[in-house]
Amino acid sequence: MELEVGSMTKNLFHPTEECKSIITTGGTESNELMVLTYRNWAYTTKGITKPELIMSLSAHPSIAKGCHYFGVKLV
């Protein structure tokens, strides 16, 4: 089912071939996976070994939680 939903979404937006999809069960999980994804992207494509994330005070606390879990410095 996840592949089907991802395929339908890709058909709506026509992304590049590198585009991948994932379905999460809630906001906290989505935010934590966002931190993990961009940390890994920074490591592999930009050579950043000490990633930082700038977050506003009004952002959801799960972003700070993701930074803590995945070793990203929160600013």
CHARMM internal coordinates of N, CA and C (Angstrom, degrees):
IC EDIT
DIST 1 N 1 CA 1.4407
DIST 1 CA 1 C 1.5284
ANGL 1 N 1 CA 1 C 110.61
DIST 1 C 2 N 1.3377
ANGL 1 CA 1 C 2 N 116.22
DIHE 1 N 1 CA 1 C 2 N -39.13
DIST 2 N 2 CA 1.4593
ANGL 1 C 2 N 2 CA 119.53
DIHE 1 CA 1 C 2 N 2 CA -179.91
DIST 2 CA 2 C 1.5307
ANGL 2 N 2 CA 2 C 110.97
DIHE 1 C 2 N 2 CA 2 C -60.36
DIST 2 C 3 N 1.3288
ANGL 2 CA 2 C 3 N 116.76
DIHE 2 N 2 CA 2 C 3 N -43.12
DIST 3 N 3 CA 1.4719
ANGL 2 C 3 N 3 CA 119.93
DIHE 2 CA 2 C 3 N 3 CA 179.13
DIST 3 CA 3 C 1.5252
ANGL 3 N 3 CA 3 C 111.59
DIHE 2 C 3 N 3 CA 3 C -63.75
DIST 3 C 4 N 1.3249
ANGL 3 CA 3 C 4 N 115.97
DIHE 3 N 3 CA 3 C 4 N -37.76
DIST 4 N 4 CA 1.4606
ANGL 3 C 4 N 4 CA 120.38
DIHE 3 CA 3 C 4 N 4 CA 179.81
DIST 4 CA 4 C 1.5215
ANGL 4 N 4 CA 4 C 111.60
DIHE 3 C 4 N 4 CA 4 C -65.06
DIST 4 C 5 N 1.3191
ANGL 4 CA 4 C 5 N 116.64
DIHE 4 N 4 CA 4 C 5 N -46.55
DIST 5 N 5 CA 1.4654
ANGL 4 C 5 N 5 CA 120.92
DIHE 4 CA 4 C 5 N 5 CA 179.04
DIST 5 CA 5 C 1.5256
ANGL 5 N 5 CA 5 C 110.01
DIHE 4 C 5 N 5 CA 5 C -63.47
DIST 5 C 6 N 1.3363
ANGL 5 CA 5 C 6 N 117.17
DIHE 5 N 5 CA 5 C 6 N -42.46
DIST 6 N 6 CA 1.4593
ANGL 5 C 6 N 6 CA 121.00
DIHE 5 CA 5 C 6 N 6 CA 177.20
DIST 6 CA 6 C 1.5144
ANGL 6 N 6 CA 6 C 111.73
DIHE 5 C 6 N 6 CA 6 C -60.82
DIST 6 C 7 N 1.3007
ANGL 6 CA 6 C 7 N 116.67
DIHE 6 N 6 CA 6 C 7 N -41.93
DIST 7 N 7 CA 1.4654
ANGL 6 C 7 N 7 CA 121.43
DIHE 6 CA 6 C 7 N 7 CA 179.11
DIST 7 CA 7 C 1.5300
ANGL 7 N 7 CA 7 C 111.51
DIHE 6 C 7 N 7 CA 7 C -64.25
DIST 7 C 8 N 1.3269
ANGL 7 CA 7 C 8 N 116.42
DIHE 7 N 7 CA 7 C 8 N -42.91
DIST 8 N 8 CA 1.4689
ANGL 7 C 8 N 8 CA 119.99
DIHE 7 CA 7 C 8 N 8 CA 178.80
DIST 8 CA 8 C 1.5333
ANGL 8 N 8 CA 8 C 111.23
DIHE 7 C 8 N 8 CA 8 C -63.73
DIST 8 C 9 N 1.3212
ANGL 8 CA 8 C 9 N 115.87
DIHE 8 N 8 CA 8 C 9 N -40.33
DIST 9 N 9 CA 1.4606
ANGL 8 C 9 N 9 CA 120.32
DIHE 8 CA 8 C 9 N 9 CA 179.39
DIST 9 CA 9 C 1.5259
ANGL 9 N 9 CA 9 C 110.49
DIHE 8 C 9 N 9 CA 9 C -65.83
DIST 9 C 10 N 1.3205
ANGL 9 CA 9 C 10 N 116.85
DIHE 9 N 9 CA 9 C 10 N -42.83
DIST 10 N 10 CA 1.4699
ANGL 9 C 10 N 10 CA 120.27
DIHE 9 CA 9 C 10 N 10 CA 177.70
DIST 10 CA 10 C 1.5200
ANGL 10 N 10 CA 10 C 111.07
DIHE 9 C 10 N 10 CA 10 C -60.81
DIST 10 C 11 N 1.3372
ANGL 10 CA 10 C 11 N 117.34
DIHE 10 N 10 CA 10 C 11 N -37.89
DIST 11 N 11 CA 1.4587
ANGL 10 C 11 N 11 CA 120.21
DIHE 10 CA 10 C 11 N 11 CA 178.25
DIST 11 CA 11 C 1.5181
ANGL 11 N 11 CA 11 C 112.15
DIHE 10 C 11 N 11 CA 11 C -63.76
DIST 11 C 12 N 1.3210
ANGL 11 CA 11 C 12 N 117.31
DIHE 11 N 11 CA 11 C 12 N -28.43
DIST 12 N 12 CA 1.4658
ANGL 11 C 12 N 12 CA 120.78
DIHE 11 CA 11 C 12 N 12 CA 178.38
DIST 12 CA 12 C 1.5264
ANGL 12 N 12 CA 12 C 112.26
DIHE 11 C 12 N 12 CA 12 C -73.89
DIST 12 C 13 N 1.3408
ANGL 12 CA 12 C 13 N 116.83
DIHE 12 N 12 CA 12 C 13 N -38.10
DIST 13 N 13 CA 1.4636
ANGL 12 C 13 N 13 CA 120.76
DIHE 12 CA 12 C 13 N 13 CA -171.50
DIST 13 CA 13 C 1.5285
ANGL 13 N 13 CA 13 C 114.79
DIHE 12 C 13 N 13 CA 13 C -106.44
DIST 13 C 14 N 1.3131
ANGL 13 CA 13 C 14 N 119.11
DIHE 13 N 13 CA 13 C 14 N -11.96
DIST 14 N 14 CA 1.4751
ANGL 13 C 14 N 14 CA 124.09
DIHE 13 CA 13 C 14 N 14 CA 177.57
DIST 14 CA 14 C 1.5373
ANGL 14 N 14 CA 14 C 112.89
DIHE 13 C 14 N 14 CA 14 C 51.17
DIST 14 C 15 N 1.3475
ANGL 14 CA 14 C 15 N 117.23
DIHE 14 N 14 CA 14 C 15 N 58.64
DIST 15 N 15 CA 1.4667
ANGL 14 C 15 N 15 CA 119.59
DIHE 14 CA 14 C 15 N 15 CA 179.93
DIST 15 CA 15 C 1.5297
ANGL 15 N 15 CA 15 C 111.46
DIHE 14 C 15 N 15 CA 15 C -76.85
DIST 15 C 16 N 1.3358
ANGL 15 CA 15 C 16 N 115.43
DIHE 15 N 15 CA 15 C 16 N -179.99
DIST 16 N 16 CA 1.4627
ANGL 15 C 16 N 16 CA 120.62
DIHE 15 CA 15 C 16 N 16 CA 175.88
DIST 16 CA 16 C 1.5232
ANGL 16 N 16 CA 16 C 109.78
DIHE 15 C 16 N 16 CA 16 C -71.24
DIST 16 C 17 N 1.3132
ANGL 16 CA 16 C 17 N 116.16
DIHE 16 N 16 CA 16 C 17 N 168.88
DIST 17 N 17 CA 1.4703
ANGL 16 C 17 N 17 CA 121.59
DIHE 16 CA 16 C 17 N 17 CA -178.22
DIST 17 CA 17 C 1.5304
ANGL 17 N 17 CA 17 C 112.80
DIHE 16 C 17 N 17 CA 17 C -65.05
DIST 17 C 18 N 1.3541
ANGL 17 CA 17 C 18 N 117.25
DIHE 17 N 17 CA 17 C 18 N -24.90
DIST 18 N 18 CA 1.4642
ANGL 17 C 18 N 18 CA 120.04
DIHE 17 CA 17 C 18 N 18 CA -178.59
DIST 18 CA 18 C 1.5255
ANGL 18 N 18 CA 18 C 112.47
DIHE 17 C 18 N 18 CA 18 C -74.13
DIST 18 C 19 N 1.3202
ANGL 18 CA 18 C 19 N 117.91
DIHE 18 N 18 CA 18 C 19 N -12.21
DIST 19 N 19 CA 1.4631
ANGL 18 C 19 N 19 CA 122.16
DIHE 18 CA 18 C 19 N 19 CA -175.63
DIST 19 CA 19 C 1.5260
ANGL 19 N 19 CA 19 C 111.37
DIHE 18 C 19 N 19 CA 19 C -61.96
DIST 19 C 20 N 1.3190
ANGL 19 CA 19 C 20 N 115.24
DIHE 19 N 19 CA 19 C 20 N 134.44
DIST 20 N 20 CA 1.4621
ANGL 19 C 20 N 20 CA 122.58
DIHE 19 CA 19 C 20 N 20 CA 176.68
DIST 20 CA 20 C 1.5238
ANGL 20 N 20 CA 20 C 108.03
DIHE 19 C 20 N 20 CA 20 C -123.15
DIST 20 C 21 N 1.3292
ANGL 20 CA 20 C 21 N 116.57
DIHE 20 N 20 CA 20 C 21 N 165.26
DIST 21 N 21 CA 1.4589
ANGL 20 C 21 N 21 CA 119.06
DIHE 20 CA 20 C 21 N 21 CA 178.11
DIST 21 CA 21 C 1.5212
ANGL 21 N 21 CA 21 C 109.82
DIHE 20 C 21 N 21 CA 21 C -135.71
DIST 21 C 22 N 1.3238
ANGL 21 CA 21 C 22 N 114.17
DIHE 21 N 21 CA 21 C 22 N 157.20
DIST 22 N 22 CA 1.4565
ANGL 21 C 22 N 22 CA 121.28
DIHE 21 CA 21 C 22 N 22 CA 176.60
DIST 22 CA 22 C 1.5239
ANGL 22 N 22 CA 22 C 107.04
DIHE 21 C 22 N 22 CA 22 C -150.82
DIST 22 C 23 N 1.3084
ANGL 22 CA 22 C 23 N 116.33
DIHE 22 N 22 CA 22 C 23 N 145.33
DIST 23 N 23 CA 1.4555
ANGL 22 C 23 N 23 CA 121.39
DIHE 22 CA 22 C 23 N 23 CA 176.79
DIST 23 CA 23 C 1.5194
ANGL 23 N 23 CA 23 C 107.62
DIHE 22 C 23 N 23 CA 23 C -110.04
DIST 23 C 24 N 1.3271
ANGL 23 CA 23 C 24 N 115.80
DIHE 23 N 23 CA 23 C 24 N 131.77
DIST 24 N 24 CA 1.4611
ANGL 23 C 24 N 24 CA 120.45
DIHE 23 CA 23 C 24 N 24 CA 177.79
DIST 24 CA 24 C 1.5223
ANGL 24 N 24 CA 24 C 109.16
DIHE 23 C 24 N 24 CA 24 C -114.18
DIST 24 C 25 N 1.3255
ANGL 24 CA 24 C 25 N 115.38
DIHE 24 N 24 CA 24 C 25 N 166.16
DIST 25 N 25 CA 1.4596
ANGL 24 C 25 N 25 CA 120.02
DIHE 24 CA 24 C 25 N 25 CA -174.50
DIST 25 CA 25 C 1.5148
ANGL 25 N 25 CA 25 C 113.91
DIHE 24 C 25 N 25 CA 25 C -96.75
DIST 25 C 26 N 1.3166
ANGL 25 CA 25 C 26 N 117.93
DIHE 25 N 25 CA 25 C 26 N -5.39
DIST 26 N 26 CA 1.4533
ANGL 25 C 26 N 26 CA 118.85
DIHE 25 CA 25 C 26 N 26 CA -179.96
DIST 26 CA 26 C 1.5055
ANGL 26 N 26 CA 26 C 112.74
DIHE 25 C 26 N 26 CA 26 C -176.26
DIST 26 C 27 N 1.3235
ANGL 26 CA 26 C 27 N 116.25
DIHE 26 N 26 CA 26 C 27 N 173.95
DIST 27 N 27 CA 1.4577
ANGL 26 C 27 N 27 CA 122.68
DIHE 26 CA 26 C 27 N 27 CA -175.92
DIST 27 CA 27 C 1.5140
ANGL 27 N 27 CA 27 C 114.21
DIHE 26 C 27 N 27 CA 27 C -62.30
DIST 27 C 28 N 1.3315
ANGL 27 CA 27 C 28 N 116.78
DIHE 27 N 27 CA 27 C 28 N -43.10
DIST 28 N 28 CA 1.4630
ANGL 27 C 28 N 28 CA 119.80
DIHE 27 CA 27 C 28 N 28 CA -178.99
DIST 28 CA 28 C 1.5230
ANGL 28 N 28 CA 28 C 110.55
DIHE 27 C 28 N 28 CA 28 C -61.79
DIST 28 C 29 N 1.3051
ANGL 28 CA 28 C 29 N 116.66
DIHE 28 N 28 CA 28 C 29 N -48.67
DIST 29 N 29 CA 1.4650
ANGL 28 C 29 N 29 CA 120.54
DIHE 28 CA 28 C 29 N 29 CA 179.37
DIST 29 CA 29 C 1.5247
ANGL 29 N 29 CA 29 C 110.80
DIHE 28 C 29 N 29 CA 29 C -60.84
DIST 29 C 30 N 1.3193
ANGL 29 CA 29 C 30 N 116.97
DIHE 29 N 29 CA 29 C 30 N -41.13
DIST 30 N 30 CA 1.4647
ANGL 29 C 30 N 30 CA 121.01
DIHE 29 CA 29 C 30 N 30 CA 179.28
DIST 30 CA 30 C 1.5251
ANGL 30 N 30 CA 30 C 111.04
DIHE 29 C 30 N 30 CA 30 C -61.23
DIST 30 C 31 N 1.3195
ANGL 30 CA 30 C 31 N 116.74
DIHE 30 N 30 CA 30 C 31 N -45.31
DIST 31 N 31 CA 1.4657
ANGL 30 C 31 N 31 CA 120.18
DIHE 30 CA 30 C 31 N 31 CA -179.48
DIST 31 CA 31 C 1.5199
ANGL 31 N 31 CA 31 C 111.66
DIHE 30 C 31 N 31 CA 31 C -66.40
DIST 31 C 32 N 1.3241
ANGL 31 CA 31 C 32 N 117.28
DIHE 31 N 31 CA 31 C 32 N -41.23
DIST 32 N 32 CA 1.4594
ANGL 31 C 32 N 32 CA 119.81
DIHE 31 CA 31 C 32 N 32 CA 178.87
DIST 32 CA 32 C 1.5287
ANGL 32 N 32 CA 32 C 111.10
DIHE 31 C 32 N 32 CA 32 C -64.29
DIST 32 C 33 N 1.3255
ANGL 32 CA 32 C 33 N 117.26
DIHE 32 N 32 CA 32 C 33 N -41.20
DIST 33 N 33 CA 1.4703
ANGL 32 C 33 N 33 CA 120.24
DIHE 32 CA 32 C 33 N 33 CA 178.64
DIST 33 CA 33 C 1.5263
ANGL 33 N 33 CA 33 C 111.62
DIHE 32 C 33 N 33 CA 33 C -68.32
DIST 33 C 34 N 1.3263
ANGL 33 CA 33 C 34 N 117.20
DIHE 33 N 33 CA 33 C 34 N -29.85
DIST 34 N 34 CA 1.4693
ANGL 33 C 34 N 34 CA 120.41
DIHE 33 CA 33 C 34 N 34 CA 174.85
DIST 34 CA 34 C 1.5311
ANGL 34 N 34 CA 34 C 109.82
DIHE 33 C 34 N 34 CA 34 C -62.95
DIST 34 C 35 N 1.3231
ANGL 34 CA 34 C 35 N 116.90
DIHE 34 N 34 CA 34 C 35 N -44.70
DIST 35 N 35 CA 1.4666
ANGL 34 C 35 N 35 CA 120.50
DIHE 34 CA 34 C 35 N 35 CA 178.88
DIST 35 CA 35 C 1.5308
ANGL 35 N 35 CA 35 C 109.89
DIHE 34 C 35 N 35 CA 35 C -62.21
DIST 35 C 36 N 1.3174
ANGL 35 CA 35 C 36 N 117.26
DIHE 35 N 35 CA 35 C 36 N -45.98
DIST 36 N 36 CA 1.4667
ANGL 35 C 36 N 36 CA 121.66
DIHE 35 CA 35 C 36 N 36 CA 179.27
DIST 36 CA 36 C 1.5264
ANGL 36 N 36 CA 36 C 111.31
DIHE 35 C 36 N 36 CA 36 C -60.88
DIST 36 C 37 N 1.3108
ANGL 36 CA 36 C 37 N 117.04
DIHE 36 N 36 CA 36 C 37 N -44.88
DIST 37 N 37 CA 1.4660
ANGL 36 C 37 N 37 CA 121.34
DIHE 36 CA 36 C 37 N 37 CA -178.50
DIST 37 CA 37 C 1.5209
ANGL 37 N 37 CA 37 C 111.49
DIHE 36 C 37 N 37 CA 37 C -61.58
DIST 37 C 38 N 1.3260
ANGL 37 CA 37 C 38 N 117.09
DIHE 37 N 37 CA 37 C 38 N -48.19
DIST 38 N 38 CA 1.4632
ANGL 37 C 38 N 38 CA 119.18
DIHE 37 CA 37 C 38 N 38 CA -178.88
DIST 38 CA 38 C 1.5197
ANGL 38 N 38 CA 38 C 112.39
DIHE 37 C 38 N 38 CA 38 C -71.65
DIST 38 C 39 N 1.3375
ANGL 38 CA 38 C 39 N 117.55
DIHE 38 N 38 CA 38 C 39 N -30.37
DIST 39 N 39 CA 1.4715
ANGL 38 C 39 N 39 CA 119.09
DIHE 38 CA 38 C 39 N 39 CA 173.67
DIST 39 CA 39 C 1.5244
ANGL 39 N 39 CA 39 C 110.15
DIHE 38 C 39 N 39 CA 39 C -62.96
DIST 39 C 40 N 1.3258
ANGL 39 CA 39 C 40 N 116.70
DIHE 39 N 39 CA 39 C 40 N -47.02
DIST 40 N 40 CA 1.4606
ANGL 39 C 40 N 40 CA 120.77
DIHE 39 CA 39 C 40 N 40 CA 179.80
DIST 40 CA 40 C 1.5246
ANGL 40 N 40 CA 40 C 111.42
DIHE 39 C 40 N 40 CA 40 C -64.89
DIST 40 C 41 N 1.3304
ANGL 40 CA 40 C 41 N 116.82
DIHE 40 N 40 CA 40 C 41 N -38.90
DIST 41 N 41 CA 1.4650
ANGL 40 C 41 N 41 CA 120.92
DIHE 40 CA 40 C 41 N 41 CA 176.96
DIST 41 CA 41 C 1.5238
ANGL 41 N 41 CA 41 C 110.27
DIHE 40 C 41 N 41 CA 41 C -62.12
DIST 41 C 42 N 1.3376
ANGL 41 CA 41 C 42 N 117.22
DIHE 41 N 41 CA 41 C 42 N -42.73
DIST 42 N 42 CA 1.4634
ANGL 41 C 42 N 42 CA 121.22
DIHE 41 CA 41 C 42 N 42 CA 179.02
DIST 42 CA 42 C 1.5250
ANGL 42 N 42 CA 42 C 110.94
DIHE 41 C 42 N 42 CA 42 C -62.84
DIST 42 C 43 N 1.3390
ANGL 42 CA 42 C 43 N 116.80
DIHE 42 N 42 CA 42 C 43 N -42.14
DIST 43 N 43 CA 1.4654
ANGL 42 C 43 N 43 CA 121.16
DIHE 42 CA 42 C 43 N 43 CA 178.77
DIST 43 CA 43 C 1.5237
ANGL 43 N 43 CA 43 C 111.19
DIHE 42 C 43 N 43 CA 43 C -62.13
DIST 43 C 44 N 1.3273
ANGL 43 CA 43 C 44 N 116.48
DIHE 43 N 43 CA 43 C 44 N -49.27
DIST 44 N 44 CA 1.4647
ANGL 43 C 44 N 44 CA 119.99
DIHE 43 CA 43 C 44 N 44 CA -168.48
DIST 44 CA 44 C 1.5206
ANGL 44 N 44 CA 44 C 114.44
DIHE 43 C 44 N 44 CA 44 C -85.02
DIST 44 C 45 N 1.3211
ANGL 44 CA 44 C 45 N 118.49
DIHE 44 N 44 CA 44 C 45 N -33.20
DIST 45 N 45 CA 1.4670
ANGL 44 C 45 N 45 CA 118.76
DIHE 44 CA 44 C 45 N 45 CA -175.65
DIST 45 CA 45 C 1.5169
ANGL 45 N 45 CA 45 C 114.00
DIHE 44 C 45 N 45 CA 45 C -105.77
DIST 45 C 46 N 1.3244
ANGL 45 CA 45 C 46 N 117.56
DIHE 45 N 45 CA 45 C 46 N -24.66
DIST 46 N 46 CA 1.4595
ANGL 45 C 46 N 46 CA 120.69
DIHE 45 CA 45 C 46 N 46 CA -176.45
DIST 46 CA 46 C 1.5185
ANGL 46 N 46 CA 46 C 113.94
DIHE 45 C 46 N 46 CA 46 C -110.32
DIST 46 C 47 N 1.3306
ANGL 46 CA 46 C 47 N 116.89
DIHE 46 N 46 CA 46 C 47 N -9.54
DIST 47 N 47 CA 1.4563
ANGL 46 C 47 N 47 CA 120.18
DIHE 46 CA 46 C 47 N 47 CA -179.45
DIST 47 CA 47 C 1.5251
ANGL 47 N 47 CA 47 C 113.34
DIHE 46 C 47 N 47 CA 47 C 70.81
DIST 47 C 48 N 1.3092
ANGL 47 CA 47 C 48 N 117.66
DIHE 47 N 47 CA 47 C 48 N 20.90
DIST 48 N 48 CA 1.4607
ANGL 47 C 48 N 48 CA 121.78
DIHE 47 CA 47 C 48 N 48 CA -179.95
DIST 48 CA 48 C 1.5242
ANGL 48 N 48 CA 48 C 108.16
DIHE 47 C 48 N 48 CA 48 C -82.37
DIST 48 C 49 N 1.3249
ANGL 48 CA 48 C 49 N 116.28
DIHE 48 N 48 CA 48 C 49 N 120.26
DIST 49 N 49 CA 1.4587
ANGL 48 C 49 N 49 CA 119.86
DIHE 48 CA 48 C 49 N 49 CA -176.98
DIST 49 CA 49 C 1.5254
ANGL 49 N 49 CA 49 C 112.65
DIHE 48 C 49 N 49 CA 49 C -100.30
DIST 49 C 50 N 1.3448
ANGL 49 CA 49 C 50 N 117.19
DIHE 49 N 49 CA 49 C 50 N -16.33
DIST 50 N 50 CA 1.4656
ANGL 49 C 50 N 50 CA 121.45
DIHE 49 CA 49 C 50 N 50 CA 178.27
DIST 50 CA 50 C 1.5272
ANGL 50 N 50 CA 50 C 108.27
DIHE 49 C 50 N 50 CA 50 C -129.47
DIST 50 C 51 N 1.3277
ANGL 50 CA 50 C 51 N 116.89
DIHE 50 N 50 CA 50 C 51 N 76.88
DIST 51 N 51 CA 1.4631
ANGL 50 C 51 N 51 CA 119.61
DIHE 50 CA 50 C 51 N 51 CA -175.31
DIST 51 CA 51 C 1.5287
ANGL 51 N 51 CA 51 C 112.74
DIHE 50 C 51 N 51 CA 51 C -68.86
DIST 51 C 52 N 1.3344
ANGL 51 CA 51 C 52 N 114.81
DIHE 51 N 51 CA 51 C 52 N 148.99
DIST 52 N 52 CA 1.4591
ANGL 51 C 52 N 52 CA 122.12
DIHE 51 CA 51 C 52 N 52 CA 176.56
DIST 52 CA 52 C 1.5167
ANGL 52 N 52 CA 52 C 108.73
DIHE 51 C 52 N 52 CA 52 C -128.55
DIST 52 C 53 N 1.3118
ANGL 52 CA 52 C 53 N 116.25
DIHE 52 N 52 CA 52 C 53 N 149.51
DIST 53 N 53 CA 1.4541
ANGL 52 C 53 N 53 CA 121.98
DIHE 52 CA 52 C 53 N 53 CA 177.11
DIST 53 CA 53 C 1.5242
ANGL 53 N 53 CA 53 C 107.68
DIHE 52 C 53 N 53 CA 53 C -127.61
DIST 53 C 54 N 1.3261
ANGL 53 CA 53 C 54 N 116.60
DIHE 53 N 53 CA 53 C 54 N 126.58
DIST 54 N 54 CA 1.4606
ANGL 53 C 54 N 54 CA 121.26
DIHE 53 CA 53 C 54 N 54 CA 177.58
DIST 54 CA 54 C 1.5220
ANGL 54 N 54 CA 54 C 107.22
DIHE 53 C 54 N 54 CA 54 C -93.44
DIST 54 C 55 N 1.3280
ANGL 54 CA 54 C 55 N 116.59
DIHE 54 N 54 CA 54 C 55 N 124.76
DIST 55 N 55 CA 1.4626
ANGL 54 C 55 N 55 CA 121.66
DIHE 54 CA 54 C 55 N 55 CA -175.06
DIST 55 CA 55 C 1.5223
ANGL 55 N 55 CA 55 C 110.10
DIHE 54 C 55 N 55 CA 55 C -129.19
DIST 55 C 56 N 1.3260
ANGL 55 CA 55 C 56 N 116.38
DIHE 55 N 55 CA 55 C 56 N 137.71
DIST 56 N 56 CA 1.4682
ANGL 55 C 56 N 56 CA 120.43
DIHE 55 CA 55 C 56 N 56 CA 176.43
DIST 56 CA 56 C 1.5311
ANGL 56 N 56 CA 56 C 109.74
DIHE 55 C 56 N 56 CA 56 C -75.54
DIST 56 C 57 N 1.3072
ANGL 56 CA 56 C 57 N 116.49
DIHE 56 N 56 CA 56 C 57 N 161.17
DIST 57 N 57 CA 1.4656
ANGL 56 C 57 N 57 CA 120.99
DIHE 56 CA 56 C 57 N 57 CA 179.59
DIST 57 CA 57 C 1.5257
ANGL 57 N 57 CA 57 C 111.97
DIHE 56 C 57 N 57 CA 57 C -66.86
DIST 57 C 58 N 1.3325
ANGL 57 CA 57 C 58 N 116.86
DIHE 57 N 57 CA 57 C 58 N -22.56
DIST 58 N 58 CA 1.4645
ANGL 57 C 58 N 58 CA 119.98
DIHE 57 CA 57 C 58 N 58 CA -178.13
DIST 58 CA 58 C 1.5356
ANGL 58 N 58 CA 58 C 113.28
DIHE 57 C 58 N 58 CA 58 C -89.77
DIST 58 C 59 N 1.3211
ANGL 58 CA 58 C 59 N 117.44
DIHE 58 N 58 CA 58 C 59 N 0.02
DIST 59 N 59 CA 1.4729
ANGL 58 C 59 N 59 CA 120.52
DIHE 58 CA 58 C 59 N 59 CA -179.29
DIST 59 CA 59 C 1.5302
ANGL 59 N 59 CA 59 C 110.46
DIHE 58 C 59 N 59 CA 59 C -70.60
DIST 59 C 60 N 1.3051
ANGL 59 CA 59 C 60 N 115.39
DIHE 59 N 59 CA 59 C 60 N 158.77
DIST 60 N 60 CA 1.4636
ANGL 59 C 60 N 60 CA 120.91
DIHE 59 CA 59 C 60 N 60 CA -178.36
DIST 60 CA 60 C 1.5339
ANGL 60 N 60 CA 60 C 110.47
DIHE 59 C 60 N 60 CA 60 C -67.01
DIST 60 C 61 N 1.3212
ANGL 60 CA 60 C 61 N 118.40
DIHE 60 N 60 CA 60 C 61 N 137.61
DIST 61 N 61 CA 1.4701
ANGL 60 C 61 N 61 CA 122.10
DIHE 60 CA 60 C 61 N 61 CA -178.46
DIST 61 CA 61 C 1.5319
ANGL 61 N 61 CA 61 C 114.08
DIHE 60 C 61 N 61 CA 61 C -58.95
DIST 61 C 62 N 1.3091
ANGL 61 CA 61 C 62 N 117.97
DIHE 61 N 61 CA 61 C 62 N -21.33
DIST 62 N 62 CA 1.4648
ANGL 61 C 62 N 62 CA 119.76
DIHE 61 CA 61 C 62 N 62 CA -179.73
DIST 62 CA 62 C 1.5268
ANGL 62 N 62 CA 62 C 112.18
DIHE 61 C 62 N 62 CA 62 C -65.53
DIST 62 C 63 N 1.3224
ANGL 62 CA 62 C 63 N 117.51
DIHE 62 N 62 CA 62 C 63 N -21.29
DIST 63 N 63 CA 1.4677
ANGL 62 C 63 N 63 CA 119.91
DIHE 62 CA 62 C 63 N 63 CA 176.19
DIST 63 CA 63 C 1.5314
ANGL 63 N 63 CA 63 C 108.97
DIHE 62 C 63 N 63 CA 63 C -69.05
DIST 63 C 64 N 1.3255
ANGL 63 CA 63 C 64 N 116.78
DIHE 63 N 63 CA 63 C 64 N -43.32
DIST 64 N 64 CA 1.4723
ANGL 63 C 64 N 64 CA 120.59
DIHE 63 CA 63 C 64 N 64 CA 176.38
DIST 64 CA 64 C 1.5257
ANGL 64 N 64 CA 64 C 110.37
DIHE 63 C 64 N 64 CA 64 C -62.76
DIST 64 C 65 N 1.3213
ANGL 64 CA 64 C 65 N 116.00
DIHE 64 N 64 CA 64 C 65 N -38.33
DIST 65 N 65 CA 1.4620
ANGL 64 C 65 N 65 CA 121.24
DIHE 64 CA 64 C 65 N 65 CA 178.13
DIST 65 CA 65 C 1.5300
ANGL 65 N 65 CA 65 C 110.37
DIHE 64 C 65 N 65 CA 65 C -62.24
DIST 65 C 66 N 1.3321
ANGL 65 CA 65 C 66 N 116.74
DIHE 65 N 65 CA 65 C 66 N -43.65
DIST 66 N 66 CA 1.4643
ANGL 65 C 66 N 66 CA 121.17
DIHE 65 CA 65 C 66 N 66 CA 177.52
DIST 66 CA 66 C 1.5175
ANGL 66 N 66 CA 66 C 111.64
DIHE 65 C 66 N 66 CA 66 C -62.12
DIST 66 C 67 N 1.3322
ANGL 66 CA 66 C 67 N 116.33
DIHE 66 N 66 CA 66 C 67 N -40.94
DIST 67 N 67 CA 1.4659
ANGL 66 C 67 N 67 CA 119.76
DIHE 66 CA 66 C 67 N 67 CA 177.92
DIST 67 CA 67 C 1.5247
ANGL 67 N 67 CA 67 C 110.42
DIHE 66 C 67 N 67 CA 67 C -61.48
DIST 67 C 68 N 1.3249
ANGL 67 CA 67 C 68 N 116.24
DIHE 67 N 67 CA 67 C 68 N -43.48
DIST 68 N 68 CA 1.4538
ANGL 67 C 68 N 68 CA 120.55
DIHE 67 CA 67 C 68 N 68 CA 178.41
DIST 68 CA 68 C 1.5253
ANGL 68 N 68 CA 68 C 111.55
DIHE 67 C 68 N 68 CA 68 C -61.63
DIST 68 C 69 N 1.3325
ANGL 68 CA 68 C 69 N 116.95
DIHE 68 N 68 CA 68 C 69 N -46.30
DIST 69 N 69 CA 1.4634
ANGL 68 C 69 N 69 CA 121.50
DIHE 68 CA 68 C 69 N 69 CA -179.01
DIST 69 CA 69 C 1.5183
ANGL 69 N 69 CA 69 C 112.94
DIHE 68 C 69 N 69 CA 69 C -62.25
DIST 69 C 70 N 1.3467
ANGL 69 CA 69 C 70 N 116.05
DIHE 69 N 69 CA 69 C 70 N -39.81
DIST 70 N 70 CA 1.4602
ANGL 69 C 70 N 70 CA 119.98
DIHE 69 CA 69 C 70 N 70 CA -168.43
DIST 70 CA 70 C 1.5330
ANGL 70 N 70 CA 70 C 113.96
DIHE 69 C 70 N 70 CA 70 C -108.12
DIST 70 C 71 N 1.3266
ANGL 70 CA 70 C 71 N 117.35
DIHE 70 N 70 CA 70 C 71 N 13.64
DIST 71 N 71 CA 1.4572
ANGL 70 C 71 N 71 CA 121.26
DIHE 70 CA 70 C 71 N 71 CA 172.85
DIST 71 CA 71 C 1.5207
ANGL 71 N 71 CA 71 C 114.57
DIHE 70 C 71 N 71 CA 71 C 68.77
DIST 71 C 72 N 1.3252
ANGL 71 CA 71 C 72 N 116.21
DIHE 71 N 71 CA 71 C 72 N 37.50
DIST 72 N 72 CA 1.4699
ANGL 71 C 72 N 72 CA 121.13
DIHE 71 CA 71 C 72 N 72 CA 177.60
DIST 72 CA 72 C 1.5223
ANGL 72 N 72 CA 72 C 106.98
DIHE 71 C 72 N 72 CA 72 C -105.73
DIST 72 C 73 N 1.3380
ANGL 72 CA 72 C 73 N 117.20
DIHE 72 N 72 CA 72 C 73 N 130.00
DIST 73 N 73 CA 1.4604
ANGL 72 C 73 N 73 CA 120.65
DIHE 72 CA 72 C 73 N 73 CA 179.37
DIST 73 CA 73 C 1.5163
ANGL 73 N 73 CA 73 C 109.21
DIHE 72 C 73 N 73 CA 73 C -71.65
DIST 73 C 74 N 1.3130
ANGL 73 CA 73 C 74 N 116.63
DIHE 73 N 73 CA 73 C 74 N 126.88
DIST 74 N 74 CA 1.4656
ANGL 73 C 74 N 74 CA 122.47
DIHE 73 CA 73 C 74 N 74 CA 179.21
DIST 74 CA 74 C 1.5158
ANGL 74 N 74 CA 74 C 109.55
DIHE 73 C 74 N 74 CA 74 C -93.92
DIST 74 C 75 N 1.3290
ANGL 74 CA 74 C 75 N 115.55
DIHE 74 N 74 CA 74 C 75 N 126.19
DIST 75 N 75 CA 1.4723
ANGL 74 C 75 N 75 CA 121.52
DIHE 74 CA 74 C 75 N 75 CA 179.71
DIST 75 CA 75 C 1.5155
ANGL 75 N 75 CA 75 C 107.66
DIHE 74 C 75 N 75 CA 75 C -113.76
END
COOR INIT
IC SEED 1 N 1 CA 1 C
IC BUILD
